[in-house]
Amino acid sequence: MAVIEEFNSLPQIEQLAVYEAIARKVTPADYGPLSDEDLTAIAAETFAVLDQEEDRARVACPAVGSAEEDHPACSRNEGQADLSRRSSSQAGLVPP
């Protein structure tokens, strides 16, 4: 599918913007409820994305995963609420 390939070639921030636009446009009522398999797949994908983001954060700041006072120059908590909201939204668990 050319559309998916084009989407995958976008930077992650643009992928998020496209996802959010689609999530606002398409409602679950348009397609019916999600199956357990669908929910499991969405959760697995969400956790994979979170793992990737955490890995990137570790490269940027070696203190990720340790106490903040161990490495105060890395503000690990900055943007945490936004990341959490986006991740839940991507999983279809909360409205965007």
PyMOL commands that set and color helices and strands:
alter all, ss='L'
color gray80, all
select helices_A, chain A and resi 2-9+12-25+28-30+36-60+68-70+80-90
alter helices_A, ss='H'
color red, helices_A
deselect
rebuild
show_as cartoon
